């Protein structure tokens, strides 16, 4: 079983990126014993703009 240990923290970064972090508890089948506490961090960075193809015709 997997339980979140509180709500995730969301950090909006100045470059348009977003970082989400949180803690998870992996619970054994007895539903009481914590087997593992895990900290996860997910980061999103925006891709740089893709150059648009030129609409002019080559000579």
OpenMM code with the backbone's topology and positions (N, CA, C; nanometers):
from openmm import Vec3, app, unit

residues = "UNK UNK UNK UNK UNK UNK UNK UNK UNK UNK UNK UNK UNK UNK UNK UNK UNK UNK UNK UNK UNK UNK UNK UNK UNK UNK UNK UNK UNK UNK UNK UNK UNK UNK UNK UNK UNK UNK UNK UNK UNK UNK UNK UNK UNK UNK UNK UNK UNK UNK UNK UNK UNK UNK UNK UNK UNK UNK UNK".split()
positions = [
    Vec3(0.0847, -0.1161, 0.0000),
    Vec3(0.0000, 0.0000, 0.0000),
    Vec3(0.0897, 0.1229, 0.0000),
    Vec3(0.0437, 0.2263, -0.0628),
    Vec3(0.1202, 0.3501, -0.0753),
    Vec3(0.0355, 0.4646, -0.0209),
    Vec3(0.0933, 0.5448, 0.0679),
    Vec3(0.0213, 0.6593, 0.1251),
    Vec3(0.1041, 0.7856, 0.1088),
    Vec3(0.0366, 0.8929, 0.0748),
    Vec3(0.1032, 1.0231, 0.0696),
    Vec3(0.1176, 1.0747, 0.2118),
    Vec3(0.2322, 1.1311, 0.2403),
    Vec3(0.2588, 1.1873, 0.3721),
    Vec3(0.2391, 1.3385, 0.3632),
    Vec3(0.1154, 1.3820, 0.3540),
    Vec3(0.0830, 1.5233, 0.3390),
    Vec3(0.0700, 1.5613, 0.1930),
    Vec3(0.0208, 1.6820, 0.1674),
    Vec3(0.0045, 1.7269, 0.0289),
    Vec3(0.1396, 1.7578, -0.0345),
    Vec3(0.1487, 1.7490, -0.1671),
    Vec3(0.2752, 1.7817, -0.2339),
    Vec3(0.3009, 1.9323, -0.2290),
    Vec3(0.4281, 1.9680, -0.2350),
    Vec3(0.4673, 2.1087, -0.2429),
    Vec3(0.4938, 2.1418, -0.3888),
    Vec3(0.4356, 2.2515, -0.4359),
    Vec3(0.4513, 2.2932, -0.5755),
    Vec3(0.5274, 2.4249, -0.5767),
    Vec3(0.6356, 2.4297, -0.6547),
    Vec3(0.7191, 2.5486, -0.6646),
    Vec3(0.7238, 2.5919, -0.8107),
    Vec3(0.6664, 2.7094, -0.8391),
    Vec3(0.6724, 2.7656, -0.9747),
    Vec3(0.8014, 2.8455, -0.9850),
    Vec3(0.8864, 2.8079, -1.0794),
    Vec3(1.0168, 2.8703, -1.0920),
    Vec3(1.0121, 2.9829, -1.1947),
    Vec3(1.1043, 3.0760, -1.1853),
    Vec3(1.1059, 3.1950, -1.2689),
    Vec3(1.1214, 3.1694, -1.4173),
    Vec3(1.1800, 3.0562, -1.4558),
    Vec3(1.2016, 3.0273, -1.5977),
    Vec3(1.0826, 2.9551, -1.6608),
    Vec3(0.9702, 2.9471, -1.5891),
    Vec3(0.8529, 2.8772, -1.6418),
    Vec3(0.8465, 2.7322, -1.5986),
    Vec3(0.9492, 2.6863, -1.5297),
    Vec3(0.9513, 2.5478, -1.4817),
    Vec3(0.8651, 2.5322, -1.3566),
    Vec3(0.8347, 2.4078, -1.3277),
    Vec3(0.7565, 2.3746, -1.2089),
    Vec3(0.8236, 2.2564, -1.1404),
    Vec3(0.8346, 2.2627, -1.0086),
    Vec3(0.8900, 2.1506, -0.9313),
    Vec3(0.7841, 2.1066, -0.8303),
    Vec3(0.7563, 1.9770, -0.8286),
    Vec3(0.6604, 1.9194, -0.7349),
    Vec3(0.7364, 1.8186, -0.6498),
    Vec3(0.7224, 1.8285, -0.5187),
    Vec3(0.7878, 1.7305, -0.4329),
    Vec3(0.6923, 1.6856, -0.3236),
    Vec3(0.7097, 1.5624, -0.2826),
    Vec3(0.6248, 1.5073, -0.1787),
    Vec3(0.6874, 1.3828, -0.1178),
    Vec3(0.6283, 1.3377, -0.0110),
    Vec3(0.6763, 1.2175, 0.0582),
    Vec3(0.5698, 1.1094, 0.0495),
    Vec3(0.6166, 0.9882, 0.0298),
    Vec3(0.5293, 0.8715, 0.0229),
    Vec3(0.5731, 0.7703, 0.1271),
    Vec3(0.4766, 0.7008, 0.1823),
    Vec3(0.5071, 0.5919, 0.2754),
    Vec3(0.4585, 0.4613, 0.2143),
    Vec3(0.5503, 0.3675, 0.2013),
    Vec3(0.5174, 0.2332, 0.1529),
    Vec3(0.4829, 0.1492, 0.2749),
    Vec3(0.3593, 0.1020, 0.2803),
    Vec3(0.3078, 0.0305, 0.3973),
    Vec3(0.3031, -0.1197, 0.3683),
    Vec3(0.3451, -0.1991, 0.4653),
    Vec3(0.3408, -0.3454, 0.4517),
    Vec3(0.1953, -0.3951, 0.4537),
    Vec3(0.1730, -0.5198, 0.4113),
    Vec3(0.0359, -0.5732, 0.4067),
    Vec3(-0.0397, -0.5685, 0.5400),
    Vec3(0.0317, -0.5586, 0.6529),
    Vec3(-0.0395, -0.5484, 0.7814),
    Vec3(-0.1053, -0.4110, 0.7988),
    Vec3(-0.0812, -0.3190, 0.7032),
    Vec3(-0.1385, -0.1843, 0.6990),
    Vec3(-0.0941, -0.0942, 0.8143),
    Vec3(0.0115, -0.1318, 0.8824),
    Vec3(0.0635, -0.0497, 0.9926),
    Vec3(0.2125, -0.0224, 0.9790),
    Vec3(0.2889, -0.1238, 0.9431),
    Vec3(0.4338, -0.1118, 0.9382),
    Vec3(0.4776, -0.0368, 0.8131),
    Vec3(0.5565, 0.0689, 0.8338),
    Vec3(0.6111, 0.1441, 0.7213),
    Vec3(0.7393, 0.0748, 0.6764),
    Vec3(0.7391, 0.0273, 0.5534),
    Vec3(0.8561, -0.0409, 0.4997),
    Vec3(0.9582, 0.0586, 0.4451),
    Vec3(0.9089, 0.1687, 0.3907),
    Vec3(0.9983, 0.2636, 0.3260),
    Vec3(0.9309, 0.3998, 0.3214),
    Vec3(1.0084, 0.5041, 0.3468),
    Vec3(0.9620, 0.6408, 0.3264),
    Vec3(1.0399, 0.6973, 0.2092),
    Vec3(0.9679, 0.7482, 0.1109),
    Vec3(1.0310, 0.7931, -0.0130),
    Vec3(0.9999, 0.9406, -0.0354),
    Vec3(1.1002, 1.0148, -0.0801),
    Vec3(1.0819, 1.1550, -0.1178),
    Vec3(1.0958, 1.1620, -0.2691),
    Vec3(0.9922, 1.2125, -0.3354),
    Vec3(0.9944, 1.2243, -0.4816),
    Vec3(0.9965, 1.3707, -0.5210),
    Vec3(1.0760, 1.3995, -0.6231),
    Vec3(1.0811, 1.5337, -0.6800),
    Vec3(1.0627, 1.5202, -0.8299),
    Vec3(0.9615, 1.5881, -0.8821),
    Vec3(0.9347, 1.5903, -1.0256),
    Vec3(0.9561, 1.7332, -1.0736),
    Vec3(1.0318, 1.7482, -1.1820),
    Vec3(1.0624, 1.8806, -1.2337),
    Vec3(1.0224, 1.8887, -1.3798),
    Vec3(0.9560, 1.9974, -1.4162),
    Vec3(0.9203, 2.0235, -1.5561),
    Vec3(0.9917, 2.1502, -1.5994),
    Vec3(1.0589, 2.1427, -1.7097),
    Vec3(1.1230, 2.2596, -1.7688),
    Vec3(1.0628, 2.2797, -1.9070),
    Vec3(1.0210, 2.4010, -1.9407),
    Vec3(0.9659, 2.4234, -2.0738),
    Vec3(1.0728, 2.4073, -2.1810),
    Vec3(1.0327, 2.3545, -2.2939),
    Vec3(1.1241, 2.3409, -2.4073),
    Vec3(1.1475, 2.4779, -2.4688),
    Vec3(1.2673, 2.5002, -2.5232),
    Vec3(1.2888, 2.6286, -2.5907),
    Vec3(1.1986, 2.6367, -2.7143),
    Vec3(1.1632, 2.7562, -2.7543),
    Vec3(1.0765, 2.7688, -2.8718),
    Vec3(1.1415, 2.7069, -2.9949),
    Vec3(1.0610, 2.6434, -3.0747),
    Vec3(1.1089, 2.5827, -3.1993),
    Vec3(1.1036, 2.6886, -3.3086),
    Vec3(1.2120, 2.7047, -3.3819),
    Vec3(1.2081, 2.8045, -3.4893),
    Vec3(1.1028, 2.7644, -3.5931),
    Vec3(1.0283, 2.8623, -3.6391),
    Vec3(0.9276, 2.8328, -3.7416),
    Vec3(0.9929, 2.8375, -3.8782),
    Vec3(0.9512, 2.7488, -3.9666),
    Vec3(1.0119, 2.7502, -4.1005),
    Vec3(0.9754, 2.8794, -4.1737),
    Vec3(1.0671, 2.9233, -4.2551),
    Vec3(1.0454, 3.0467, -4.3321),
    Vec3(0.9372, 3.0219, -4.4367),
    Vec3(0.8538, 3.1225, -4.4576),
    Vec3(0.7477, 3.1081, -4.5585),
    Vec3(0.7921, 3.1618, -4.6936),
    Vec3(0.9115, 3.2192, -4.7000),
    Vec3(0.9591, 3.2697, -4.8301),
    Vec3(1.0073, 3.1539, -4.9156),
    Vec3(0.9952, 3.1708, -5.0463),
    Vec3(1.0377, 3.0656, -5.1399),
    Vec3(1.1841, 3.0839, -5.1739),
    Vec3(1.2593, 2.9749, -5.1851),
    Vec3(1.4016, 2.9879, -5.2180),
    Vec3(1.4187, 3.0347, -5.3614),
    Vec3(1.5283, 3.1019, -5.3862),
    Vec3(1.5563, 3.1536, -5.5231),
    Vec3(1.6296, 3.0549, -5.6045),
] * unit.nanometer
topology = app.Topology()
chain = topology.addChain("A")
for resn in residues:
    res = topology.addResidue(resn, chain)
    for name in ("N", "CA", "C"):
        topology.addAtom(name, app.Element.getBySymbol(name[0]), res)
